[in-house]
Amino acid sequence: MATHSMFSTAGRVYRETRKKHDQLFNVYVMRPLAAVFVAAIHRTRVTPNQVTLLNLAVFVVAAALFVALPTWSGGLAAVAALELSYCFDCADGMLARYKKLASKAGHAFDFFTDELKAVLLAGALAVRAWRAGGYGLDGRLWDAGDSRFLLAGVVGVAVIASAISLTNFVRSPAVSGREATVEAYYETAEQKKSVGAMVTTFLRFLNHYPSHIWIWALAGRLDGYMWIWFALNVLYLARGWLGLVLRFGRG
């Protein structure tokens, strides 16, 4: 009976905390799992911010596993920890929305930890490739210990950090001209998408590592994922800077 009640609550949590713009992986995999977790803890004193901290701690473990276990099975273990962290990442916002605790400060804290995780992942994947060897930027196999992987890691961390800074800049009220509200972060209404928006959604999916990094781990090609992820962020930076130059470079 208790189990039935918890799953019933999980269903209600899922329905009441859905977001307008969400990844398919979230809709059909992670949010149902996170809803069960929220249903189990929503009557406790656990806060959304505490779940965010838990999510970050588990991700640090995942990053350490990527580096410490540069094998196929080690990659799977690291990705399993990463996905657990991401489940908690979904759960913190769902708990906040379900208990009516959502705030701009909480959202900012959640986004801040997401930034830290992205930088950690970039560095961890590069060091893992350095330890294990793999395909290089030229399409050829680079041996374990090849310093070019470490150089790629330095560049990758700089690219990811720059992309995050760009996102924060263009979203700021001074640049966007809009003061973000709490509701804007957690809208649940459906919205029709144009062709351009659908392309953007697809690119967001490619850049959304929890959705498909596990496929690369199963294939034993986390090195390939690293290069594609870095390249997507380079394209994002180029597109963003083009817009900034056109806007701020005019006479």
MDAnalysis code that builds the backbone (N, CA, C; Angstrom):
import MDAnalysis as mda
import numpy as np

u = mda.Universe.empty(753, n_residues=251, atom_resindex=np.repeat(np.arange(251), 3), trajectory=True)
u.add_TopologyAttr("name", ["N", "CA", "C"] * 251)
u.add_TopologyAttr("resid", np.arange(1, 252))
u.add_TopologyAttr("resname", ["MET", "ALA", "THR", "HIS", "SER", "MET", "PHE", "SER", "THR", "ALA", "GLY", "ARG", "VAL", "TYR", "ARG", "GLU", "THR", "ARG", "LYS", "LYS", "HIS", "ASP", "GLN", "LEU", "PHE", "ASN", "VAL", "TYR", "VAL", "MET", "ARG", "PRO", "LEU", "ALA", "ALA", "VAL", "PHE", "VAL", "ALA", "ALA", "ILE", "HIS", "ARG", "THR", "ARG", "VAL", "THR", "PRO", "ASN", "GLN", "VAL", "THR", "LEU", "LEU", "ASN", "LEU", "ALA", "VAL", "PHE", "VAL", "VAL", "ALA", "ALA", "ALA", "LEU", "PHE", "VAL", "ALA", "LEU", "PRO", "THR", "TRP", "SER", "GLY", "GLY", "LEU", "ALA", "ALA", "VAL", "ALA", "ALA", "LEU", "GLU", "LEU", "SER", "TYR", "CYS", "PHE", "ASP", "CYS", "ALA", "ASP", "GLY", "MET", "LEU", "ALA", "ARG", "TYR", "LYS", "LYS", "LEU", "ALA", "SER", "LYS", "ALA", "GLY", "HIS", "ALA", "PHE", "ASP", "PHE", "PHE", "THR", "ASP", "GLU", "LEU", "LYS", "ALA", "VAL", "LEU", "LEU", "ALA", "GLY", "ALA", "LEU", "ALA", "VAL", "ARG", "ALA", "TRP", "ARG", "ALA", "GLY", "GLY", "TYR", "GLY", "LEU", "ASP", "GLY", "ARG", "LEU", "TRP", "ASP", "ALA", "GLY", "ASP", "SER", "ARG", "PHE", "LEU", "LEU", "ALA", "GLY", "VAL", "VAL", "GLY", "VAL", "ALA", "VAL", "ILE", "ALA", "SER", "ALA", "ILE", "SER", "LEU", "THR", "ASN", "PHE", "VAL", "ARG", "SER", "PRO", "ALA", "VAL", "SER", "GLY", "ARG", "GLU", "ALA", "THR", "VAL", "GLU", "ALA", "TYR", "TYR", "GLU", "THR", "ALA", "GLU", "GLN", "LYS", "LYS", "SER", "VAL", "GLY", "ALA", "MET", "VAL", "THR", "THR", "PHE", "LEU", "ARG", "PHE", "LEU", "ASN", "HIS", "TYR", "PRO", "SER", "HIS", "ILE", "TRP", "ILE", "TRP", "ALA", "LEU", "ALA", "GLY", "ARG", "LEU", "ASP", "GLY", "TYR", "MET", "TRP", "ILE", "TRP", "PHE", "ALA", "LEU", "ASN", "VAL", "LEU", "TYR", "LEU", "ALA", "ARG", "GLY", "TRP", "LEU", "GLY", "LEU", "VAL", "LEU", "ARG", "PHE", "GLY", "ARG", "GLY"])
u.atoms.positions = np.array([
    [0.829, -1.206, 0.000],
    [0.000, 0.000, 0.000],
    [0.863, 1.255, 0.000],
    [1.938, 1.238, 0.829],
    [2.833, 2.396, 0.903],
    [3.532, 2.607, -0.430],
    [3.939, 1.495, -1.065],
    [4.603, 1.597, -2.366],
    [3.666, 2.166, -3.410],
    [2.403, 1.695, -3.391],
    [1.409, 2.202, -4.341],
    [1.188, 3.693, -4.139],
    [1.150, 4.125, -2.877],
    [0.943, 5.538, -2.574],
    [2.112, 6.373, -3.065],
    [3.348, 5.860, -2.903],
    [4.521, 6.603, -3.336],
    [4.524, 6.778, -4.856],
    [4.187, 5.704, -5.594],
    [4.176, 5.800, -7.046],
    [3.025, 6.691, -7.531],
    [1.943, 6.700, -6.782],
    [0.840, 7.601, -7.110],
    [1.276, 9.050, -6.939],
    [2.003, 9.306, -5.846],
    [2.539, 10.649, -5.620],
    [3.561, 11.003, -6.690],
    [4.378, 10.023, -7.092],
    [5.381, 10.261, -8.134],
    [4.714, 10.690, -9.440],
    [3.584, 10.045, -9.761],
    [2.855, 10.425, -10.963],
    [2.354, 11.854, -10.890],
    [1.889, 12.246, -9.714],
    [1.402, 13.617, -9.529],
    [2.566, 14.615, -9.615],
    [3.694, 14.247, -8.998],
    [4.881, 15.108, -9.076],
    [5.291, 15.308, -10.528],
    [5.309, 14.230, -11.286],
    [5.719, 14.309, -12.688],
    [4.801, 15.238, -13.487],
    [3.506, 15.077, -13.299],
    [2.541, 15.875, -14.067],
    [2.597, 17.359, -13.686],
    [2.785, 17.631, -12.405],
    [2.693, 19.007, -11.925],
    [4.005, 19.795, -12.057],
    [5.079, 19.120, -12.407],
    [6.374, 19.822, -12.461],
    [7.012, 19.765, -13.840],
    [6.254, 19.359, -14.855],
    [6.806, 19.308, -16.201],
    [7.141, 20.709, -16.706],
    [8.183, 20.792, -17.536],
    [8.634, 22.073, -18.069],
    [8.213, 22.220, -19.524],
    [8.117, 23.476, -19.946],
    [7.695, 23.747, -21.323],
    [8.707, 23.206, -22.327],
    [9.990, 23.557, -22.151],
    [11.044, 23.143, -23.067],
    [11.893, 22.092, -22.354],
    [11.845, 20.871, -22.816],
    [12.583, 19.809, -22.148],
    [13.102, 18.807, -23.170],
    [14.178, 18.147, -22.825],
    [14.743, 17.115, -23.684],
    [13.882, 15.852, -23.608],
    [13.817, 15.110, -24.727],
    [13.060, 13.856, -24.734],
    [13.599, 12.889, -23.684],
    [14.916, 12.883, -23.508],
    [15.538, 12.015, -22.513],
    [15.008, 12.337, -21.124],
    [14.803, 13.619, -20.868],
    [14.253, 14.025, -19.576],
    [12.806, 13.572, -19.433],
    [12.020, 13.841, -20.483],
    [10.580, 13.567, -20.426],
    [10.291, 12.097, -20.179],
    [11.028, 11.218, -20.849],
    [10.685, 9.796, -20.814],
    [11.590, 8.947, -19.919],
    [12.722, 9.504, -19.493],
    [13.634, 8.702, -18.672],
    [13.893, 9.360, -17.320],
    [14.550, 10.520, -17.348],
    [15.047, 11.077, -16.100],
    [13.971, 11.673, -15.201],
    [13.017, 12.389, -15.773],
    [12.009, 13.002, -14.898],
    [11.097, 11.966, -14.244],
    [10.720, 10.877, -14.931],
    [9.974, 9.840, -14.205],
    [10.770, 9.262, -13.031],
    [12.076, 9.038, -13.235],
    [12.904, 8.523, -12.144],
    [13.036, 9.561, -11.029],
    [13.257, 10.817, -11.425],
    [13.390, 11.878, -10.429],
    [12.090, 12.081, -9.660],
    [10.952, 11.868, -10.329],
    [9.659, 12.020, -9.658],
    [9.509, 11.013, -8.527],
    [10.021, 9.798, -8.731],
    [9.974, 8.785, -7.664],
    [10.821, 9.239, -6.480],
    [12.004, 9.779, -6.774],
    [12.874, 10.284, -5.709],
    [12.200, 11.424, -4.951],
    [11.587, 12.352, -5.680],
    [10.901, 13.480, -5.041],
    [9.737, 12.993, -4.189],
    [9.008, 12.008, -4.702],
    [7.884, 11.453, -3.937],
    [8.357, 10.834, -2.627],
    [9.562, 10.277, -2.650],
    [10.094, 9.623, -1.449],
    [10.575, 10.617, -0.399],
    [10.966, 11.829, -0.829],
    [11.565, 12.775, 0.119],
    [10.733, 14.033, 0.357],
    [9.618, 14.205, -0.360],
    [8.937, 15.498, -0.298],
    [8.356, 15.823, 1.073],
    [8.138, 14.820, 1.901],
    [7.616, 15.071, 3.251],
    [8.736, 15.239, 4.278],
    [9.964, 15.095, 3.858],
    [11.095, 15.256, 4.772],
    [11.536, 16.713, 4.792],
    [12.586, 16.989, 5.555],
    [13.115, 18.353, 5.645],
    [14.192, 18.619, 4.595],
    [14.398, 17.674, 3.681],
    [15.391, 17.853, 2.627],
    [14.952, 18.999, 1.722],
    [15.857, 19.930, 1.451],
    [15.538, 21.101, 0.633],
    [16.047, 20.902, -0.802],
    [15.490, 21.637, -1.757],
    [15.991, 21.566, -3.133],
    [17.478, 21.908, -3.238],
    [17.932, 22.890, -2.468],
    [19.348, 23.256, -2.523],
    [20.245, 22.133, -2.021],
    [19.762, 21.375, -1.035],
    [20.534, 20.232, -0.549],
    [20.625, 19.146, -1.614],
    [19.557, 18.964, -2.384],
    [19.589, 18.003, -3.487],
    [20.559, 18.478, -4.565],
    [20.618, 19.783, -4.795],
    [21.573, 20.334, -5.751],
    [23.004, 20.037, -5.315],
    [23.284, 20.197, -4.024],
    [24.618, 19.889, -3.510],
    [24.935, 18.403, -3.656],
    [23.939, 17.554, -3.410],
    [24.123, 16.117, -3.585],
    [24.441, 15.798, -5.042],
    [23.717, 16.442, -5.940],
    [23.945, 16.256, -7.368],
    [25.383, 16.614, -7.735],
    [25.895, 17.725, -7.224],
    [27.267, 18.142, -7.518],
    [28.279, 17.162, -6.949],
    [28.044, 16.694, -5.726],
    [28.972, 15.747, -5.093],
    [29.069, 14.450, -5.886],
    [27.942, 13.936, -6.338],
    [27.948, 12.698, -7.126],
    [28.660, 12.921, -8.457],
    [28.491, 14.117, -9.033],
    [29.164, 14.403, -10.303],
    [30.683, 14.448, -10.125],
    [31.142, 14.982, -9.009],
    [32.590, 14.987, -8.735],
    [33.111, 13.561, -8.708],
    [32.342, 12.649, -8.107],
    [32.720, 11.234, -8.102],
    [32.786, 10.701, -9.525],
    [31.808, 11.055, -10.350],
    [31.791, 10.613, -11.750],
    [33.028, 11.108, -12.486],
    [33.382, 12.384, -12.304],
    [34.565, 12.938, -12.962],
    [35.822, 12.200, -12.522],
    [35.909, 11.887, -11.234],
    [37.067, 11.149, -10.726],
    [37.141, 9.746, -11.336],
    [35.984, 9.107, -11.530],
    [35.959, 7.772, -12.127],
    [36.396, 7.822, -13.592],
    [36.011, 8.852, -14.333],
    [36.461, 8.992, -15.719],
    [37.984, 8.978, -15.790],
    [38.618, 9.661, -14.841],
    [40.078, 9.769, -14.841],
    [40.732, 8.512, -14.279],
    [40.198, 8.003, -13.173],
    [40.841, 6.896, -12.465],
    [40.658, 5.558, -13.158],
    [39.589, 5.386, -13.930],
    [39.291, 4.097, -14.559],
    [39.185, 4.273, -16.080],
    [40.331, 4.403, -16.775],
    [40.297, 4.651, -18.223],
    [40.100, 3.371, -19.039],
    [39.122, 2.561, -18.644],
    [38.804, 1.321, -19.342],
    [37.347, 1.372, -19.789],
    [36.947, 0.371, -20.584],
    [35.560, 0.337, -21.036],
    [34.606, 0.229, -19.858],
    [34.876, -0.709, -18.948],
    [33.997, -0.877, -17.783],
    [34.067, 0.341, -16.870],
    [35.250, 0.958, -16.779],
    [35.380, 2.168, -15.974],
    [34.568, 3.309, -16.547],
    [34.516, 3.386, -17.883],
    [33.708, 4.412, -18.524],
    [32.237, 4.235, -18.220],
    [31.782, 2.982, -18.213],
    [30.381, 2.709, -17.884],
    [30.075, 3.081, -16.432],
    [31.011, 2.770, -15.526],
    [30.812, 3.120, -14.120],
    [30.739, 4.636, -13.950],
    [31.607, 5.354, -14.652],
    [31.615, 6.815, -14.563],
    [30.317, 7.403, -15.110],
    [29.852, 6.869, -16.233],
    [28.616, 7.376, -16.819],
    [27.421, 7.046, -15.926],
    [27.447, 5.889, -15.271],
    [26.364, 5.548, -14.346],
    [26.291, 6.576, -13.213],
    [27.459, 6.963, -12.685],
    [27.487, 7.986, -11.634],
    [27.035, 9.330, -12.181],
    [27.434, 9.635, -13.412],
    [27.018, 10.894, -14.042],
    [25.498, 10.955, -14.197],
    [24.905, 9.845, -14.632],
    [23.449, 9.828, -14.825],
    [22.712, 9.901, -13.493],
    [23.271, 9.298, -12.451],
    [22.669, 9.424, -11.124],
    [22.697, 10.880, -10.681],
    [23.848, 11.538, -10.928],
    [23.953, 12.958, -10.608],
    [22.903, 13.752, -11.369],
    [22.706, 13.404, -12.636],
    [21.738, 14.154, -13.434],
    [20.309, 13.896, -12.964],
    [20.034, 12.710, -12.468],
    [18.713, 12.432, -11.903],
    [18.434, 13.376, -10.728],
    [19.440, 13.561, -9.871],
    [19.293, 14.503, -8.761],
    [19.176, 15.937, -9.280],
    [19.860, 16.231, -10.390],
    [19.776, 17.560, -10.994],
    [18.349, 17.850, -11.447],
    [17.669, 16.856, -11.992],
    [16.262, 17.023, -12.354],
    [15.388, 17.143, -11.103],
    [15.735, 16.364, -10.086],
    [14.889, 16.286, -8.890],
    [14.871, 17.575, -8.090],
    [15.991, 18.321, -8.067],
    [16.002, 19.516, -7.214],
    [14.967, 20.544, -7.675],
    [14.902, 20.777, -8.989],
    [13.895, 21.715, -9.498],
    [12.484, 21.191, -9.353],
    [12.316, 19.882, -9.558],
    [10.984, 19.287, -9.412],
    [10.498, 19.398, -7.973],
    [11.398, 19.171, -7.032],
    [11.034, 19.303, -5.618],
    [10.661, 20.751, -5.308],
    [11.428, 21.697, -5.862],
    [11.140, 23.119, -5.621],
    [9.773, 23.504, -6.181],
    [9.463, 23.025, -7.386],
    [8.183, 23.371, -7.994],
    [7.023, 22.687, -7.268],
    [7.237, 21.443, -6.886],
    [6.157, 20.676, -6.245],
    [5.812, 21.262, -4.873],
    [6.832, 21.713, -4.139],
    [6.610, 22.264, -2.803],
    [6.469, 23.788, -2.817],
    [6.383, 24.365, -4.043],
    [6.214, 25.816, -4.190],
    [7.350, 26.584, -3.516],
    [8.567, 26.091, -3.711],
    [9.740, 26.728, -3.126],
    [10.653, 27.346, -4.184],
    [10.209, 27.346, -5.437],
    [11.053, 27.838, -6.527],
    [11.411, 29.304, -6.313],
    [12.672, 29.631, -6.589],
    [13.143, 31.005, -6.447],
    [14.230, 31.276, -7.473],
    [14.455, 32.562, -7.767],
    [15.521, 32.927, -8.687],
    [16.887, 32.560, -8.110],
    [17.053, 32.692, -6.812],
    [18.323, 32.340, -6.183],
    [18.592, 30.841, -6.309],
    [17.553, 30.037, -6.087],
    [17.707, 28.594, -6.212],
    [18.038, 28.187, -7.634],
    [17.360, 28.826, -8.598],
    [17.648, 28.531, -9.995],
    [19.081, 28.927, -10.346],
    [19.529, 30.091, -9.861],
    [20.891, 30.548, -10.137],
    [21.919, 29.590, -9.534],
    [21.630, 29.094, -8.337],
    [22.541, 28.136, -7.696],
    [22.606, 26.846, -8.503],
    [21.470, 26.387, -8.997],
    [21.415, 25.175, -9.813],
    [22.226, 25.366, -11.092],
    [22.052, 26.520, -11.756],
    [22.789, 26.782, -12.993],
    [24.288, 26.898, -12.713],
    [24.651, 27.481, -11.582],
    [26.060, 27.595, -11.196],
    [26.702, 26.216, -11.061],
    [26.014, 25.285, -10.414],
    [26.574, 23.931, -10.280],
    [26.637, 23.232, -11.634],
    [25.679, 23.519, -12.521],
    [25.746, 22.958, -13.866],
    [26.991, 23.453, -14.598],
    [27.340, 24.719, -14.385],
    [28.548, 25.270, -14.992],
    [29.787, 24.538, -14.486],
    [29.853, 24.328, -13.184],
    [30.990, 23.621, -12.609],
    [31.099, 22.218, -13.191],
    [29.972, 21.545, -13.348],
    [29.985, 20.172, -13.859],
    [30.468, 20.112, -15.296],
    [30.052, 21.077, -16.109],
    [30.477, 21.088, -17.512],
    [31.990, 21.255, -17.608],
    [32.561, 22.147, -16.815],
    [34.013, 22.350, -16.833],
    [34.727, 21.104, -16.321],
    [34.203, 20.497, -15.266],
    [34.788, 19.268, -14.735],
    [34.779, 18.150, -15.775],
    [33.667, 18.015, -16.482],
    [33.552, 16.955, -17.486],
    [34.548, 17.163, -18.618],
    [34.705, 18.399, -19.062],
    [35.656, 18.686, -20.137],
    [37.065, 18.269, -19.741],
    [37.486, 18.654, -18.544],
    [38.815, 18.285, -18.082],
    [38.967, 16.786, -17.873],
    [37.946, 16.165, -17.291],
    [38.013, 14.728, -16.991],
    [38.098, 13.892, -18.268],
    [37.327, 14.238, -19.292],
    [37.360, 13.487, -20.541],
    [38.713, 13.606, -21.223],
    [39.316, 14.794, -21.169],
    [40.624, 14.990, -21.794],
    [41.711, 14.194, -21.063],
    [41.695, 14.228, -19.745],
    [42.694, 13.472, -18.981],
    [42.485, 11.973, -19.178],
    [41.239, 11.539, -19.266],
    [40.953, 10.132, -19.533],
    [41.527, 9.717, -20.892],
    [41.303, 10.551, -21.917],
    [41.834, 10.242, -23.243],
    [43.362, 10.197, -23.217],
    [43.967, 11.101, -22.457],
    [45.422, 11.108, -22.310],
    [45.918, 9.811, -21.674],
    [45.194, 9.314, -20.700],
    [45.598, 8.087, -20.022],
    [45.351, 6.838, -20.860],
    [44.246, 6.836, -21.622],
    [43.843, 5.630, -22.338],
    [44.267, 5.624, -23.806],
    [44.487, 6.806, -24.381],
    [44.696, 6.886, -25.817],
    [43.359, 6.884, -26.550],
    [43.394, 7.193, -27.821],
    [42.159, 7.206, -28.595],
    [42.323, 8.018, -29.861],
    [41.214, 8.264, -30.521],
    [41.259, 9.033, -31.763],
    [41.537, 10.503, -31.473],
    [42.396, 11.073, -32.284],
    [42.745, 12.469, -32.133],
    [41.943, 13.360, -33.048],
    [42.265, 14.632, -33.018],
    [41.553, 15.606, -33.818],
    [41.764, 15.380, -35.316],
    [42.872, 14.732, -35.678],
    [43.159, 14.461, -37.084],
    [42.553, 13.155, -37.586],
    [41.768, 12.478, -36.731],
    [41.130, 11.229, -37.130],
    [42.017, 10.012, -36.982],
    [43.239, 10.192, -36.500],
    [44.163, 9.081, -36.307],
    [44.223, 8.710, -34.827],
    [44.652, 7.479, -34.560],
    [44.786, 7.042, -33.171],
    [46.009, 7.686, -32.534],
    [45.774, 8.325, -31.404],
    [46.873, 8.884, -30.631],
    [47.144, 7.938, -29.468],
    [48.417, 7.724, -29.173],
    [48.789, 6.790, -28.112],
    [48.458, 7.358, -26.733],
    [48.344, 6.449, -25.765],
    [48.199, 6.880, -24.376],
    [49.425, 7.693, -23.991],
    [49.205, 8.742, -23.268],
    [50.294, 9.617, -22.868],
    [50.602, 10.718, -23.866],
    [49.852, 10.785, -24.962],
    [50.074, 11.827, -25.959],
    [49.650, 13.181, -25.372],
    [50.596, 14.107, -25.313],
    [50.329, 15.393, -24.660],
    [49.295, 16.236, -25.404],
    [48.997, 15.868, -26.660],
    [47.997, 16.636, -27.405],
    [46.613, 16.507, -26.775],
    [46.355, 15.391, -26.102],
    [45.076, 15.262, -25.401],
    [44.980, 16.281, -24.267],
    [46.095, 16.495, -23.555],
    [46.088, 17.467, -22.464],
    [45.919, 18.883, -23.003],
    [46.584, 19.169, -24.140],
    [46.414, 20.473, -24.765],
    [44.956, 20.676, -25.179],
    [44.351, 19.610, -25.736],
    [42.933, 19.687, -26.111],
    [42.074, 19.931, -24.885],
    [42.458, 19.350, -23.758],
    [41.706, 19.559, -22.530],
    [41.754, 21.002, -22.066],
    [42.928, 21.620, -22.154],
    [43.059, 23.032, -21.773],
    [42.172, 23.897, -22.666],
    [42.238, 23.629, -23.974],
    [41.413, 24.395, -24.915],
    [39.930, 24.118, -24.665],
    [39.592, 22.838, -24.436],
    [38.201, 22.472, -24.211],
    [37.622, 23.131, -22.972],
    [38.387, 23.157, -21.893],
    [37.922, 23.815, -20.671],
    [37.706, 25.308, -20.929],
    [38.638, 25.926, -21.677],
    [38.496, 27.348, -21.995],
    [37.255, 27.590, -22.853],
    [36.997, 26.691, -23.804],
    [35.823, 26.838, -24.677],
    [34.539, 26.699, -23.874],
    [34.470, 25.662, -23.047],
    [33.261, 25.439, -22.245],
    [33.019, 26.606, -21.294],
    [34.078, 27.062, -20.622],
    [33.934, 28.189, -19.697],
    [33.506, 29.453, -20.440],
    [34.064, 29.658, -21.639],
    [33.693, 30.844, -22.428],
    [32.243, 30.760, -22.883],
    [31.801, 29.565, -23.268],
    [30.409, 29.387, -23.686],
    [29.456, 29.680, -22.533],
    [29.838, 29.256, -21.339],
    [29.015, 29.524, -20.161],
    [28.957, 31.029, -19.883],
    [30.120, 31.692, -19.964],
    [30.160, 33.141, -19.744],
    [29.310, 33.872, -20.777],
    [29.366, 33.407, -22.026],
    [28.558, 34.021, -23.086],
    [27.073, 33.877, -22.782],
    [26.670, 32.678, -22.355],
    [25.262, 32.452, -22.015],
    [24.812, 33.370, -20.894],
    [25.627, 33.497, -19.851],
    [25.279, 34.385, -18.737],
    [25.175, 35.834, -19.194],
    [26.079, 36.226, -20.097],
    [26.089, 37.613, -20.568],
    [24.842, 37.937, -21.372],
    [24.514, 37.096, -22.364],
    [23.378, 37.421, -23.230],
    [22.041, 37.279, -22.503],
    [22.019, 36.502, -21.410],
    [20.783, 36.363, -20.639],
    [20.608, 37.464, -19.602],
    [21.653, 38.239, -19.332],
    [21.555, 39.263, -18.300],
    [20.539, 40.326, -18.708],
    [19.806, 40.876, -17.752],
    [18.787, 41.892, -18.081],
    [19.346, 43.081, -18.845],
    [20.606, 43.462, -18.562],
    [21.199, 44.614, -19.229],
    [21.338, 44.390, -20.730],
    [21.541, 43.133, -21.130],
    [21.724, 42.815, -22.542],
    [20.424, 42.346, -23.183],
    [19.698, 41.473, -22.487],
    [18.466, 40.921, -23.058],
    [17.310, 41.909, -22.997],
    [17.391, 42.850, -22.046],
    [16.304, 43.807, -21.881],
    [15.111, 43.232, -21.154],
    [15.276, 42.046, -20.595],
    [14.168, 41.389, -19.879],
    [14.631, 40.967, -18.491],
    [13.825, 41.266, -17.508],
    [14.097, 40.813, -16.147],
    [13.457, 39.446, -15.981],
    [14.285, 38.420, -15.771],
    [13.768, 37.057, -15.662],
    [12.932, 36.904, -14.391],
    [11.801, 36.228, -14.526],
    [10.950, 35.931, -13.379],
    [11.111, 34.471, -12.995],
    [10.674, 34.133, -11.806],
    [10.716, 32.734, -11.377],
    [9.872, 31.885, -12.311],
    [8.713, 32.415, -12.702],
    [7.817, 31.650, -13.565],
    [8.455, 31.329, -14.909],
    [9.298, 32.229, -15.408],
    [9.928, 32.005, -16.707],
    [10.832, 30.778, -16.679],
    [11.404, 30.486, -15.506],
    [12.274, 29.326, -15.403],
    [11.494, 28.018, -15.386],
    [10.258, 28.072, -14.968],
    [9.508, 26.847, -14.699],
    [8.162, 26.785, -15.407],
    [8.033, 27.416, -16.573],
    [6.774, 27.374, -17.299],
    [6.460, 25.950, -17.723],
    [5.185, 25.619, -17.708],
    [4.789, 24.252, -18.029],
    [3.888, 24.171, -19.248],
    [3.461, 25.312, -19.814],
    [2.554, 25.292, -20.959],
    [3.272, 24.823, -22.214],
    [2.519, 24.203, -23.122],
    [3.079, 23.748, -24.391],
    [3.197, 24.939, -25.347],
    [4.129, 24.836, -26.286],
    [4.338, 25.923, -27.239],
    [4.735, 25.324, -28.579],
    [4.110, 25.826, -29.681],
    [4.457, 25.359, -31.012],
    [5.842, 25.882, -31.381],
    [6.571, 25.093, -32.195],
    [7.931, 25.455, -32.539],
    [8.068, 25.676, -34.039],
    [8.817, 26.703, -34.415],
    [9.114, 26.951, -35.811],
    [10.236, 26.023, -36.258],
    [10.543, 26.058, -37.585],
    [11.631, 25.228, -38.097],
    [12.946, 25.633, -37.449],
    [13.170, 26.945, -37.322],
    [14.398, 27.411, -36.689],
    [14.514, 26.945, -35.250],
    [13.399, 26.987, -34.539],
    [13.411, 26.532, -33.151],
    [13.664, 25.035, -33.062],
    [13.166, 24.285, -34.050],
    [13.390, 22.841, -34.057],
    [14.864, 22.523, -34.289],
    [15.523, 23.306, -35.157],
    [16.957, 23.119, -35.384],
    [17.727, 23.419, -34.110],
    [17.356, 24.512, -33.450],
    [18.001, 24.871, -32.194],
    [17.810, 23.775, -31.146],
    [16.607, 23.215, -31.094],
    [16.321, 22.134, -30.156],
    [17.203, 20.925, -30.438],
    [17.402, 20.606, -31.713],
    [18.253, 19.471, -32.088],
    [19.698, 19.707, -31.661],
    [20.196, 20.923, -31.875],
    [21.563, 21.241, -31.463],
    [21.692, 21.203, -29.942],
    [20.651, 21.652, -29.249],
    [20.662, 21.555, -27.784],
    [20.725, 20.099, -27.340],
    [20.025, 19.232, -28.065],
    [20.061, 17.806, -27.745],
    [21.470, 17.257, -27.914],
    [22.135, 17.615, -29.025],
    [23.491, 17.128, -29.253],
    [24.440, 17.600, -28.157],
    [24.187, 18.792, -27.631],
    [25.057, 19.347, -26.601],
    [24.656, 18.902, -25.193],
    [23.550, 18.175, -25.092],
    [23.024, 17.756, -23.789],
    [23.617, 16.390, -23.442],
    [24.763, 16.391, -22.761],
    [25.523, 15.151, -22.608],
    [24.804, 14.016, -21.874],
    [23.937, 14.275, -20.880],
    [23.298, 13.104, -20.237],
    [22.416, 12.289, -21.182],
    [21.934, 12.931, -22.269],
    [21.018, 12.239, -23.173],
    [21.691, 11.105, -23.939],
    [22.976, 11.262, -24.231],
    [23.585, 10.258, -25.117],
    [25.032, 9.902, -24.806],
    [25.636, 10.453, -23.769],
    [27.012, 10.085, -23.466],
    [27.121, 8.593, -23.135],
    [26.025, 8.024, -22.632],
    [26.049, 6.591, -22.299],
    [26.187, 5.733, -23.553],
    [25.689, 6.212, -24.690],
    [25.855, 5.462, -25.942],
    [27.326, 5.420, -26.329],
    [28.006, 6.550, -26.182],
    [29.435, 6.602, -26.494],
    [30.231, 5.728, -25.533],
    [29.801, 5.669, -24.278],
    [30.486, 4.806, -23.305],
    [30.301, 3.335, -23.668],
    [29.094, 2.956, -24.070],
    [28.857, 1.571, -24.489],
    [29.710, 1.202, -25.694],
    [29.900, 2.161, -26.592],
    [30.710, 1.912, -27.787],
    [32.206, 2.007, -27.498],
    [32.560, 2.428, -26.283],
    [33.971, 2.572, -25.946],
    [34.631, 3.728, -26.660],
    [33.879, 4.750, -26.986],
    [34.393, 5.865, -27.771],
    [34.103, 7.207, -27.089],
    [34.430, 7.308, -25.822],
    [34.265, 8.569, -25.120],
    [35.196, 9.645, -25.681],
    [36.288, 9.213, -26.327],
    [37.159, 10.181, -26.984],
    [36.416, 10.876, -28.127],
    [35.644, 10.108, -28.891],
    [34.856, 10.698, -29.971],
    [33.833, 11.674, -29.454],
    [33.176, 11.309, -28.352],
    [32.194, 12.229, -27.767],
    [32.863, 13.530, -27.355],
    [34.062, 13.434, -26.767],
    [34.767, 14.636, -26.308],
    [34.980, 15.625, -27.455],
    [35.460, 15.121, -28.600],
    [35.724, 16.014, -29.730],
    [34.435, 16.652, -30.245],
    [33.381, 15.872, -30.350],
    [32.116, 16.414, -30.860],
    [31.549, 17.457, -29.894],
    [31.627, 17.186, -28.608],
    [31.117, 18.130, -27.606],
    [31.887, 19.439, -27.646],
    [33.227, 19.335, -27.751],
    [34.039, 20.546, -27.848],
    [33.676, 21.329, -29.108],
    [33.511, 20.619, -30.230],
    [33.211, 21.282, -31.503],
    [31.871, 22.008, -31.445],
    [30.871, 21.399, -30.827],
    [29.562, 22.043, -30.714],
    [29.653, 23.349, -29.931],
    [30.470, 23.361, -28.892],
    [30.619, 24.580, -28.099],
    [31.429, 25.639, -28.830],
    [32.360, 25.214, -29.684],
    [33.069, 26.173, -30.531],
    [32.083, 26.842, -31.487],
    [31.189, 26.047, -32.088],
    [30.175, 26.603, -32.985],
    [29.242, 27.557, -32.247],
    [28.866, 27.182, -31.026],
    [28.007, 28.051, -30.224],
    [28.699, 29.376, -29.944],
    [29.989, 29.318, -29.604],
    [30.748, 30.539, -29.344],
    [30.826, 31.414, -30.590],
    [31.105, 30.769, -31.733],
    [31.229, 31.519, -32.977],
    [29.921, 32.224, -33.323],
    [28.823, 31.494, -33.178],
    [27.507, 32.081, -33.464],
    [27.199, 33.217, -32.496],
    [27.485, 32.999, -31.225],
    [27.218, 34.022, -30.224],
    [28.055, 35.273, -30.438],
    [29.343, 35.089, -30.736],
    [30.209, 36.239, -30.943],
    [29.855, 36.995, -32.213],
    [29.383, 36.286, -33.230],
    [28.933, 36.965, -34.433],
    [27.799, 37.940, -34.095],
    [26.851, 37.466, -33.292],
    [25.751, 38.325, -32.880],
    [26.231, 39.511, -32.055],
    [27.205, 39.270, -31.159],
    [27.713, 40.362, -30.326],
    [28.463, 41.395, -31.161],
    [29.270, 40.920, -32.126],
    [30.004, 41.846, -32.980],
    [29.053, 42.702, -33.801],
    [28.012, 42.041, -34.339],
    [27.039, 42.789, -35.131],
    [26.292, 43.814, -34.285],
    [26.062, 43.468, -33.030],
    [25.311, 44.396, -32.163],
    [26.183, 45.498, -31.600],
    [27.348, 45.124, -31.069],
    [28.169, 46.120, -30.362],
    [29.252, 46.731, -31.240],
    [29.472, 46.165, -32.416],
    [30.518, 46.692, -33.270],
    [30.041, 47.738, -34.264],
    [28.751, 48.024, -34.249],
    [28.234, 49.032, -35.157],
    [28.635, 50.441, -34.735],
    [28.777, 51.315, -35.706],
    [29.140, 52.696, -35.416],
    [27.958, 53.458, -34.837],
])
